[in-house]
C-alpha cells in the first residue's frame, strides 16, 4: 500500500463516501477530541426516515478513527447515526503525555464522548476495538444511558497483557515486574482501571464480546475469562470466541443484538448466552 492509499483509506474527508459533520468533543483530559458525525438520514443510500439512535465507534491503539470507517455502512443501514473520534495521542487529537495508557486516559475520552452524546440521543450504543473496547468496558459502570456495547479483542488488564506475552516466559519475574512499573511510570498511569475491575460493578448493561483466536497481541483467553467470570452477575453478557475470518459472519448476530436491545426496557432475556465458534479477523 502506498502512502497516498494509506492516507485515503478510511478518511471520509477524502473519499467523499458519506455526508458528515466535523465535530469537536470536550474531553475530561482538558482538550477537544476531533470527530466525525455521520447521520443516517443525510446519506442517500439509506432510508431518510430512519433515526434509531447513535453508535459511538472507539478505535484501537496505534490507529485512529479511520480504522472503523469500514463499519459505517453496516450501522447506517440499521438506521443509526455514528460518531467516530480520535482518542488522546492518536490521529489529530492532542497528546500531553505521549504513549498508550491501555485504557486509563482513553477511558476518560470515552466518558467525554458519552457525556457529549447523551444530551442529544436517547438510544446510545458503543462499539470498540482492542484498547477502544477495553476503555468502554472500564467506563461501563458510569455509562448509565448506554443501551448496549459491542467490543472486540478486549483485555483483562494491562498487567495481564505483559504477563501473557511469549517474551515474558523467557524473563525472570522481577524483570517483568520492573518492566510493568516502568511502562506505567513513563505513561503516567496505573493499572487499577481495567475491564476486570469494572465489570464487577456492572449488572444490566448488554455486552457482546468478539475475539479472534489468532490475535497475537491480546489472547482470546482474555475475553473468555471476562465472559466466564461475569456471567453470573451481568444479566445480558454473551460473546463469540471465533476463528480467523471476516466481519460479515457476525453481521446478523450483531443486527439481531441491536434490534433486541434498542427495544429493551430493563430486560433482554431473549438473547442467548453462549460461546459461538465462528470466524472473525482482527
Residue pairs with C-beta under 8 A, 6 or more apart in sequence:
1 9
7 14
8 14
8 15
9 66
10 65
10 66
10 67
10 68
10 69
10 70
11 66
11 69
12 18
12 20
12 36
12 38
12 69
12 72
17 69
17 72
18 38
18 43
18 72
18 76
19 38
19 39
19 42
19 43
20 36
20 37
20 38
20 39
21 36
21 37
21 38
21 39
22 34
22 35
22 36
23 34
23 35
23 36
23 37
23 83
23 85
24 32
24 33
24 34
24 35
25 32
25 33
25 34
25 35
25 85
25 112
25 113
25 116
26 32
26 33
26 112
26 116
27 33
27 88
27 108
27 109
27 112
28 108
28 109
28 111
28 112
29 88
29 96
29 105
29 108
29 109
29 112
30 96
31 88
31 93
31 94
31 96
32 94
33 85
33 86
33 87
33 88
33 93
33 109
33 112
33 113
34 85
34 86
34 91
34 92
34 93
35 65
35 83
35 84
35 85
35 86
35 113
36 65
36 82
36 83
36 84
36 85
37 81
37 82
37 83
38 72
38 76
38 81
38 82
38 83
38 84
39 81
40 46
40 47
40 50
40 51
40 52
40 76
40 79
40 80
40 81
41 48
41 49
41 50
41 51
43 76
45 76
46 76
46 77
46 79
47 79
50 78
50 79
51 79
51 81
52 78
52 79
52 80
52 123
52 262
53 80
53 81
53 121
53 122
53 123
53 124
53 125
53 147
53 262
54 80
54 81
54 82
54 83
54 117
54 120
54 121
54 123
54 124
54 125
55 75
55 80
55 81
55 82
55 83
55 125
55 126
55 127
56 82
56 83
56 110
56 113
56 114
56 117
56 124
56 125
56 126
56 127
57 65
57 68
57 71
57 82
57 83
57 84
57 85
57 126
57 127
57 128
57 132
58 68
58 85
58 87
58 106
58 110
58 113
58 126
58 127
58 128
58 129
58 132
58 133
58 135
58 136
59 65
59 66
59 67
59 68
59 84
59 86
59 87
59 90
59 128
59 129
59 132
60 67
60 128
60 129
60 130
60 131
60 132
60 133
60 153
61 90
61 100
61 102
61 130
61 131
61 132
62 90
62 100
63 90
64 86
64 87
64 90
64 91
64 92
65 84
65 85
65 86
65 91
66 91
67 129
68 84
68 127
68 129
69 84
70 247
71 82
71 127
71 247
72 82
72 84
74 251
74 254
75 82
75 127
76 82
78 255
78 258
80 125
80 258
81 121
83 113
83 117
85 93
85 109
85 113
86 92
86 93
87 93
87 105
87 106
87 109
87 131
87 132
87 135
88 94
88 95
88 96
88 105
88 106
88 108
88 109
89 95
89 97
89 98
89 99
89 100
89 105
93 109
97 105
97 187
97 188
99 186
99 187
100 131
100 187
101 187
101 188
101 189
102 131
102 134
102 155
102 158
102 161
102 187
102 189
102 191
103 131
103 134
103 135
103 138
103 155
103 158
103 193
103 194
103 195
104 187
104 189
104 190
104 193
105 189
106 131
106 132
106 135
107 135
107 138
107 139
107 193
109 135
110 126
110 128
110 132
110 135
110 136
110 138
110 139
111 139
111 142
111 143
114 124
114 126
114 139
114 142
114 143
114 145
114 146
117 124
118 124
118 145
122 145
123 147
123 262
124 143
124 145
124 146
124 147
125 146
125 147
125 148
125 149
125 150
125 258
125 261
126 136
126 143
126 146
126 148
126 149
126 150
127 133
127 149
127 150
127 151
128 134
128 135
128 136
128 149
128 150
128 151
128 152
128 154
129 151
129 152
129 153
130 152
130 153
130 154
130 155
130 217
130 218
131 155
132 151
133 151
133 152
133 153
133 154
134 151
134 154
134 155
134 194
134 195
136 143
136 149
136 151
137 149
137 151
137 154
137 195
137 198
137 199
137 207
137 226
138 193
138 194
138 195
138 197
138 198
139 198
140 146
140 149
140 198
140 199
140 202
140 205
140 207
141 198
141 201
141 202
143 149
143 205
146 205
147 206
147 261
147 262
147 264
148 205
148 206
148 207
148 208
148 236
148 257
148 258
148 261
148 264
149 205
149 206
149 207
149 208
150 208
150 210
150 254
150 257
151 207
151 208
151 209
151 210
152 209
152 210
152 211
152 212
152 280
152 282
153 210
153 211
153 212
153 215
153 217
153 218
153 220
153 223
153 282
154 195
154 209
154 211
154 218
154 222
154 223
154 226
155 161
155 194
155 195
155 218
155 222
156 194
156 195
156 196
156 222
156 225
156 226
157 191
157 194
157 195
157 196
157 197
158 180
158 183
158 184
158 191
158 194
159 180
159 191
160 196
160 222
161 217
161 218
161 222
162 168
162 176
162 179
162 180
162 183
163 176
164 219
164 221
164 222
168 176
171 179
180 191
184 190
184 191
195 226
196 226
196 229
199 226
199 229
199 230
199 233
199 234
200 230
200 233
202 230
202 233
202 234
203 233
203 234
203 235
204 234
204 235
204 236
204 266
205 234
205 236
206 236
206 237
206 257
206 260
206 261
206 264
206 268
206 271
207 234
207 236
207 237
207 238
207 239
208 238
208 239
208 240
208 253
208 254
208 257
209 223
209 226
209 227
209 237
209 238
209 239
209 240
210 223
210 239
210 240
210 242
210 250
210 280
211 218
211 220
211 222
211 223
211 224
211 239
211 240
211 241
211 242
211 280
212 220
212 242
212 243
212 244
212 280
212 281
212 282
213 220
213 241
213 242
213 243
213 244
214 243
214 244
214 281
214 282
215 282
220 241
223 239
223 241
224 241
224 275
227 237
227 238
227 239
227 241
227 275
230 237
231 237
231 273
235 267
235 268
235 269
236 261
236 268
236 269
236 271
236 273
237 273
238 271
238 272
238 273
238 274
239 275
239 276
240 250
240 253
240 275
240 276
240 278
240 280
241 275
241 276
241 277
242 249
242 250
242 276
242 277
242 278
242 279
242 280
243 277
243 278
243 279
243 280
244 279
244 280
244 281
245 278
245 279
245 280
245 281
246 279
246 280
246 281
247 280
247 281
249 278
249 279
249 280
250 278
250 280
253 276
257 271
260 268
260 270
260 271
261 268
261 271
